[in-house]
Amino acid sequence: MTALELQGQAAKAAARTLAIAGSNQKNAGLAAIARALTERTDEILAANALDLEAARASGMSVSMQDRLALTPNRIQGIAEGVRQVMALPDPIGAVVSETVRPNGLRIGKRRVPLGVIGIIYEARPNVTVDAAALCLKAGNATILRGGKEAFRSNQVLTEIMRQALSDAGLPADAVSLVQDTSRESANELMNLTQYLDVLIPRGGRGLIRAVAANAHVPVIRTGEGVCHVYVDDAADLDMACEIAYNAKCSRPSVCNAMECLLVSRSVAAEFLPRMKARMDEKQVELRGDSEVQAILGDCVVPAVEEDWDTEYGDYILAVKVVSGVEEAIHFCNLHGTGHSESIVTDSYRTAQQFLDEVDAAAVYVNASTRFTDGGEFGLGAEIGISTQKLHARGPMGLEELTSSKFVVYGSGQVR
């Protein structure tokens, strides 16, 4: 057996133990993890510093370095995320429905764990803990396969969690890290059908599409984020400036950041200069169509067709003038990735049309797309933002990490 097959076998055994573990036992494991992360912050920071040093030497962008970087406050935030998961109701064993048939059979539908969940992700070490904590609370074992950029950080975080679980009387193999960050290990994980029940990729479009195209294990697609904000002709323009600034600039490297701004033609001449002044505070590069260029001048990079479909993950923003809400809706549905879309308007009717007709996991009225997040939605730390429609859609919390089974009670019935 290969090293990954042995890892899968161990995870499968751990999953059987977790499936019957009670809430108190799982919460004890999570408490031990949160406590250990705080106590061993210096070890985590030392490993992360080595990852950041290598990232800078390799020319990684500043925004991507931000995704990789850990600080004492961020580690405290990760530990607090684990505690929030502890506080959430345990979904396992919950009865979804129950009926009694005319023949006397009592048929119940009960939540159960998915089993062994594989996570493939890039340079975000917080995912290592977030994913493991959510999977554990939902009774699943986790095999983590992070990118090489965060390998030292992920290795230390995983070691800390495994030791904490062992100390709490749970199997350490409930959480494990793939030690090989090559493409070959990713391909092997995508085909680990004997041990893996589901695979969740978290990262950029290239990673997600590669996993979806090549995996034989069932895949939940997450994270592709070409998100739009549409400024309607009935918008409060001051509000629109603040929403657009937040959606683009608060953290441009994440999947719920705005990548394309749509502006109604009737307010474009007034709004675009105000918007540009706000974006200039972060030196955002604007890539616009001919109407945007005519209003703002040579500071705008002429947009090409690829710009409407690009997840920049950086201080770059595509800007387009549209005729109104119908063109905005069509544009979002054509170029969006089904993640998050927002309209800024004071018109109730226009807002409702946008909500009804835009096809995305999260649709907003007068709010930033940056709220599409498990914590912000009250789900605790999230496993990812699902952009598909089967089983899970939007921020994935505990319920999305479960399946169900029918439990049938009889009194001798035969058919």
N, C-alpha and C positions, 0 to 999 in steps of 0.2 A: 504493500500500500504506500502511496505517496504521503508526504508530510501533511498535505491538506486533507487527504482522505482520513488520516488518523485524527486530525483536528475535527473533521465533520463527525466522525464516529463518537468522539468524546462529547461533542456538543449535543448529539442526538440523545446520548445517555443522560446528560445534564437536563435536557428538555423534559424528559420523562419525570425526573424528580421535581422540576419546577411546576409541572402541570398539576401536581397534587399538593404543592406547598400552599399553606394558608396565607392569608393576608398579613398576619402578624410576622410570620417568618420572612416573607418577602420584604416587608417594611424594615425589619431588623437589618437585612442585608443592605437596603438602600441607606439607612441611617449610618451604617458602618462605612459605606462608600463616601457619603457626604463628610463625615468626620475625618476620614483619612485624607481626602483631598485637601481639606483645610490644614491639617497637621503637616502634610508633606508638600506644601506649596513651594518651598525652596527647591526641592528636587524637580518639580514640574517646570519651574521657571528656568532652571539650569539647562534642562534638556531642550526647552523651547528656544533658549538663547542660541544654542548650537544650530537648531533648524533655521532660525532667522538669519544667522551669520551665513549659512550656506545659501539661503534664498537671495540675500543681497548680492553675494558673489556670482550667482547665476543670472542676475539681472531681472529678478521677479519684480513686477510692478508694485508701486507703493500700495495700491488698493488691495492687491492680493496678499501683500505682507500684512496688511491690517487683518485679513481673515485668518492668517496664520498666527498672529501674535497673541500671547497670553500675558496678562498682568495680574497682580494680586487681586485687583477688583474683579477681573473677568473670571478668575478661578473661584472667588467667592460667589460670583453670579452662577457659575456652573454648579457649585455645591448647593446653592439655594434652589436651583432648578431641580436637583435630585430630591430635595426636601418637599418641593411642591408636588412632585410625582408621588411621594409617600402619602401626601394628604388627600390625594384623589381617591375616589371610590374604586375598589378593585372590581373590574368587569367580569372576572372569571367566575363562572357558576351562576351568573345572573340569568334569570329566566326571562327570555325575550317574549315568549307567548306560551299559552297553555290552553288546550281545548279538550273536551271529552266527546268522543265519537258516539254515534247511536249504539254501537256494539259494546260500549263500556270502556274502550281503550282511552287512557288518558295520555295525550301526546303533548309533550313539552319541548320547547326549543331553548337550548342553553348555550351561553357563551363559553368557548374553549380557546386555548392558545392556538396560534398558527403552528408553532413547533420550533424549528430552527430558522432564524432569519439572518440572511447575509446582507451586509451593508457595504457598498463600494462608494467611496467618497474621496474628495480631494483635500486641499490644504486647510481644513478646518478642524483642529483638534477638539473643539467643544463637542463636535458630533460624536466623538468617541464615547463620551460620558452620557450625553443626551440619549443617544440610541440605546446604549446598554441599559440605562435606567428605565426607559419606557418599556423596552422588551422584557426586562426582568419583572416589572410590576404586572405585565400582562401574561406572565408565565412562560415566556419564550427564552430560549438560549440564543446568543448572538455571536456570529463570526464577523469580525470587523476587518475590512481591507482598505486602509487609508493610503493616501499618496505618499510618495517618497519624500516630498517636501516637509511633511509633518511626522516622519517616522519616529524620530527620537521622542517627541512629545507624546505620540500615541502609545509608544512602547511603555513609557513610564506610567501614563494614565491607566493603561490596561493592567500592568503589574499591580498598581495600587488597588484597583477594583477587584482583581482576582484574590488578593490577600484579604481584603475586607470581606468578601463573600465567604471565604474559607473560615475566617474568624467568626462569622455569623452562623456557621453550620450549614451553609449552602455550597453546592459544587462550584469550585473555581472555574470549571470549564463551561459554566453558564455564560461566560464572557471570554472571548479569545481574539487575538490579533494575528492576521496572516503576516508572517515574518518576511515574506518575499514580496517586494513591491513592483516586480516586473510585470510586463504585459501577460506573460505566460501564466502567472498566478491568477490574474484577473480572469483569463479565459477558462482556467480550470475551475474557478469558483462558479462561473456562469453555467458550468456543466456538471456541478456536483449534485445531480438529481437524486442520488441515493440518500443523501443526508440533509440537503437544504430544501425547505418548504417554500420559501419565497426570497426573492432578491430585490433589494431597494437601492438604486443608484442615487447618490446625491452629489451634484456638481454641475458643470457646464453642459451645454447642448451636446458637445462631442462625446463626452462620457455617457450621457443618458441614452443617446441614440445608438452608440456602440453596444451598450448592454442590451437594449431592447432588440437590436438586430441579431445578436449572437447568442443570447442566453437560451438554454433549454429549460432552466428553472423558471417558474412563473415570476414575472417582473411587475413591480409597481413603479411607474414612472413618476419622478418628482423633479421639481426645481427649475425647469426651463422657464425663464422669466423675462419675456419681452412684454413688459407692462406699459400701459398707456394711461395718460391723464388727458381728458378732453375738457377744454374750457369753452363752455357754451355761450351763446350770445346773451343769455340771461344770467351770466355768472357775476358774482361779487368779485371784481378783479383783484382787490387786495387779498381776499381769501384765496383766490386762484394762485396768486404769486407765492403765498406761503405754502400752499399744498404742493405746488410744483417744486419749490425749493426743497422741501422736506423729502418728497418722493425721490428726487434725484440725488441730493447732496448729503442727507443724514448718514447714509452708508451705501455708497454706490456699488459696492462689490457684491451685495446680496441679491437674491433672486426676486425679492419683492420691490426692488428699486425701479423707478420709472426709467424706461429707455427711449420712449417716444412721446412727445407732447403734441397734441392736436388742438388747434385753435380755430374757432369759428371766424369766418372771413369778416363778419360785421364788427368784431371787436379786435381783430388782429393788429391794426395800426396803433391802437391805444395800448393794448396789452403787451405786445412783444417787446417794446423798449423797456417797459417796467420789469418784465420777466428777465430780460438780458442783464439789467443792472443788478438784479438779485443773484443771478447765476455767476456773474463776474466775481462775486465774493469768493467763489471757489475755483475761479478760472475754468469754468466749464466750457468745453469746445462745443459749439453749436453747428450742426449739420442740417441745413434747411433746403426746402424746395425753392422754386423761383420767386414765389410771393414773399417768403421769409427773407430771402436775399434782398428783394426790392425794398423792404421795410427797414431792415437792419444794416444792409450794406456789406462791404467787403469782409467784415469780421466773421461772416457766416461761410463755412465750408460748403460748397455745393453738394447736396445729398445725391447719392447714387442709389439704385434700386436695392442693393444689399443692405443699406442703412436701415430700411424699414423692417428688416428681419434680424437685426443684430442685437445680441445681448452683450453690451459693452463691458459691464462690470467695472466702469471707470467714470471719470468726469467728462463724459461725452454724451451729448443728447441730440437725438434726431427730432426735428421740428417740422410740422406740416400744417398748412392752412387748409381747412375743409369748409364745404358749403354750409354744413349744419349737422344736426345730430344723426341724420340718416347716413350721411357719408362717414361720420365718425364711427358709428356702429359697424358699418360694412368694413371699414379699415381695421378696427379692432379684431373682428372675427376673421379677417383675411390674414393679418400679420401677427396677431397675438399668439401666445403659446397656451392659452387657456388658464393662465395663472391668476392675475389680478388686473382689473380695469376700473377706472374712476372717472366720474363726471362731476364737474363743478357747475352748478346751476341753481337758480332760485325758482325755476319752473317745476312744479310738482309733476305736471304731465310729461315733460321732457325727461325728468328723472325716472319716472316709471317706465317710459319707453326704453330707456337705456338699460334699466334693471331687467326688463323682460326679454330684451332682444340680444344683449351681449352674452356670448357663450364663454364663460370663464368660471373658475372655481370660486372666486370672490369678486363681487361687483360692488363698488362704493358710490355713494352720493356725498359730495362735499367732505371728503376725507382722503388722506394719503394712502397709497397702496402699501406703504410700509407697515401697516397694521396686520397684514396677512402673516400671522405668526401664532404658533401654538400657545405661547404664554399670553399674548395679547387677547386671544380668543378664549382664554380660561381653560385651556387643555393641559397646562403644564408644559414642560419641555416637549418639543415635537420631534417626530422621526423624520419629517420632511413635509413638503407641500406637494400633494399629489395633483398632477394636471391631467389625469385620465378620468374615466367615468365609471369604471367597474370597481366594485368593492369599496374604494375610498376616493374621496375628492376633497381637495383643500388641505388645510393643516391636519396632519395625522397624529391623533392622540392615542389613548389606550384602546378605545373601542375598535379603531381601525387596525389594531394589531391582534385582533381576535377573529376567530371563525365561529361556527356554531355547529351543534349536533342535536339531533332529535333524541329525546329520552322518552321511551314509551312504557307505561305501566299497564299491565293487563291482569286478568284473573282467570286465565285459562282459555282465552279466546283462540280459535283456530280459523283458518280461512280455507 
